[in-house]
Amino acid sequence: MICRHCRTDFEAADSIGSGFTLCQDCWEHDCSRQWWALVALLGNVEEPTVMTEHDVPRIYDPDGENPKDRIGQTKPALHLIPPAAEVLEAVVMGLGARKYGPFNWRSAKVRATVYIAAAKRHLAQWLDGESNDAESGVSHLAHARACLGILLDAQATGNMVDDRPPPGVATTLITQHTGTPPMIQELGQR
């Protein structure tokens, strides 16, 4: 048989009876990953005939790279999100789900400025020394994350009403005033 991906000849070594005719040797292509996924899915781990001795080195090669690693490293690194932030945001999202319904912003479009204003209020309260929201008892920072998470999801799913004002000069002003007066540092030392 000819592999439809790498175009090499191979024997249909189908030890699991899947009828799959894909090359088991070209790790550079999806075809062998699909074949091994079928082995894992359809194979009976108690049955020793599922894999032969010559299959084992391809599955575990201490000097080789796991093919999943090569693909996985190109995807967003979700493990970098701090668990504490994720857990506290989930608590706030749960409170919102009870109050307004889960994923309510996907059922009816939401205005961007409503969520930006709410996030800024929570950040202002946190910055002014109030760590937790008086109503929920959960961190204002978690509430701000929830607001921004909803807004990101609404934007990604096309459920955001973009009611931002016309573009301004915030980026220009930030650039102009970056690295300027050490006076701000002096104010903090008083």
C-alpha positions in Angstrom: 0.0 0.0 0.0 1.0 3.6 -0.5 0.7 6.1 2.4 -1.6 8.9 1.4 0.6 11.3 3.3 4.3 10.4 2.8 3.7 8.3 -0.4 5.9 5.4 0.9 5.0 1.7 0.5 4.0 0.0 3.6 2.3 -3.2 4.7 -1.2 -2.9 6.2 -0.2 -4.2 9.6 -3.6 -3.8 11.1 -3.4 -5.6 14.5 -6.6 -4.1 15.8 -8.9 -4.9 12.9 -9.8 -1.3 12.3 -9.5 -1.5 8.5 -7.4 1.6 8.7 -4.8 1.7 5.9 -2.4 4.3 7.1 1.4 4.2 7.4 2.5 3.5 10.9 6.1 4.7 10.3 6.0 8.3 9.1 6.0 10.2 12.4 6.3 13.4 10.4 2.7 13.1 9.3 -0.7 12.8 11.0 -1.3 9.4 9.5 0.7 7.5 12.1 -0.7 9.6 14.9 -4.2 8.7 13.7 -3.2 5.0 13.6 -1.8 5.0 17.1 -4.8 7.0 18.3 -7.0 4.1 16.9 -4.7 1.6 18.6 -5.3 3.4 21.9 -9.0 3.8 21.4 -9.9 0.5 19.9 -7.2 -1.8 21.3 -7.7 -3.9 24.3 -4.7 -3.3 26.7 -5.2 -6.7 28.2 -4.7 -8.3 24.8 -1.0 -8.8 24.0 -1.6 -9.1 20.3 -2.6 -5.5 19.9 1.1 -4.4 19.7 4.2 -6.5 18.9 7.7 -6.1 20.2 8.7 -4.1 17.2 6.0 -1.6 17.9 7.3 -0.7 21.4 10.4 1.3 20.4 8.1 3.6 18.3 5.9 4.2 21.3 8.6 4.7 23.9 12.0 6.0 22.7 13.8 7.5 25.7 16.1 9.4 23.3 13.3 10.5 21.0 10.8 13.2 21.2 7.1 12.4 21.8 5.3 13.5 18.6 2.6 15.0 20.8 5.2 17.3 22.3 6.2 18.7 19.0 2.5 19.6 18.2 1.6 20.6 21.8 4.4 23.1 22.1 2.9 25.1 19.2 -0.5 25.6 20.9 -1.4 28.2 23.5 0.3 27.4 26.9 -2.8 27.3 29.1 -0.8 25.9 32.0 0.7 29.4 32.4 -2.5 30.9 33.7 -2.1 31.0 37.5 -4.5 28.5 39.1 -5.5 30.9 41.9 -6.6 33.5 39.3 -8.5 30.8 37.3 -10.2 29.4 40.4 -11.3 32.8 41.8 -12.6 33.9 38.3 -14.5 30.6 38.1 -16.1 31.4 41.5 -17.2 34.8 40.2 -18.4 33.3 36.9 -20.5 30.8 39.0 -22.1 33.6 40.9 -22.9 35.4 37.7 -24.3 32.2 36.2 -26.7 31.8 39.1 -27.8 35.5 38.9 -28.0 35.9 35.1 -27.7 32.4 33.6 -24.6 30.7 32.4 -23.1 32.1 29.2 -25.9 34.7 29.0 -23.7 36.9 26.8 -23.8 34.3 24.1 -27.6 34.5 24.0 -27.9 38.2 23.8 -25.2 40.6 22.6 -23.4 42.6 25.3 -22.1 46.2 25.1 -18.3 46.5 25.5 -18.5 49.6 27.6 -20.7 48.0 30.2 -18.1 45.3 30.9 -15.1 47.7 30.7 -16.9 50.1 33.2 -17.6 47.2 35.6 -14.0 45.9 35.3 -12.6 49.4 35.9 -14.9 49.9 39.0 -13.6 46.6 40.5 -10.0 47.6 39.7 -10.6 51.1 41.3 -12.0 49.6 44.4 -9.2 47.1 44.7 -6.6 49.9 44.1 -8.3 52.0 46.8 -7.7 49.2 49.4 -10.9 47.2 49.2 -9.6 43.7 48.4 -12.9 41.8 48.2 -16.3 42.8 46.7 -18.8 43.6 49.5 -21.6 41.6 47.9 -19.8 38.4 46.9 -16.8 38.4 49.3 -14.6 37.5 46.4 -11.6 39.5 45.2 -12.3 42.6 43.1 -9.5 41.3 40.8 -11.4 38.1 40.1 -14.5 40.2 39.3 -12.4 42.3 36.9 -11.1 39.1 35.2 -14.6 37.8 34.8 -15.7 41.0 33.2 -12.8 40.9 30.8 -13.2 37.2 30.1 -16.9 37.7 29.2 -15.8 40.6 26.9 -13.1 38.5 25.2 -15.5 35.6 24.7 -18.2 38.0 23.4 -15.8 39.6 21.0 -14.5 36.2 19.7 -18.0 34.8 19.2 -19.4 37.9 17.6 -21.7 38.7 20.5 -20.1 42.0 21.5 -21.6 45.4 20.6 -18.6 47.5 20.0 -19.7 50.8 21.5 -16.3 52.2 22.2 -15.8 55.9 21.5 -14.0 56.9 18.3 -10.2 56.3 18.5 -8.3 58.7 20.7 -4.7 59.4 21.6 -4.2 57.0 24.6 -1.3 55.1 22.9 0.4 58.3 21.9 0.1 59.8 25.4 1.4 56.7 27.1 4.4 56.6 24.7 5.1 60.3 25.2 5.0 60.0 29.0 6.8 56.6 29.4 10.0 57.0 31.3 9.4 60.6 32.3 9.1 62.3 35.6 10.7 60.5 38.5 8.3 62.8 40.5 5.8 60.0 40.6 8.3 57.8 42.4 9.0 60.6 44.8 5.3 61.0 45.6 5.1 57.3 46.6 8.0 57.8 49.1 6.3 60.5 51.1 
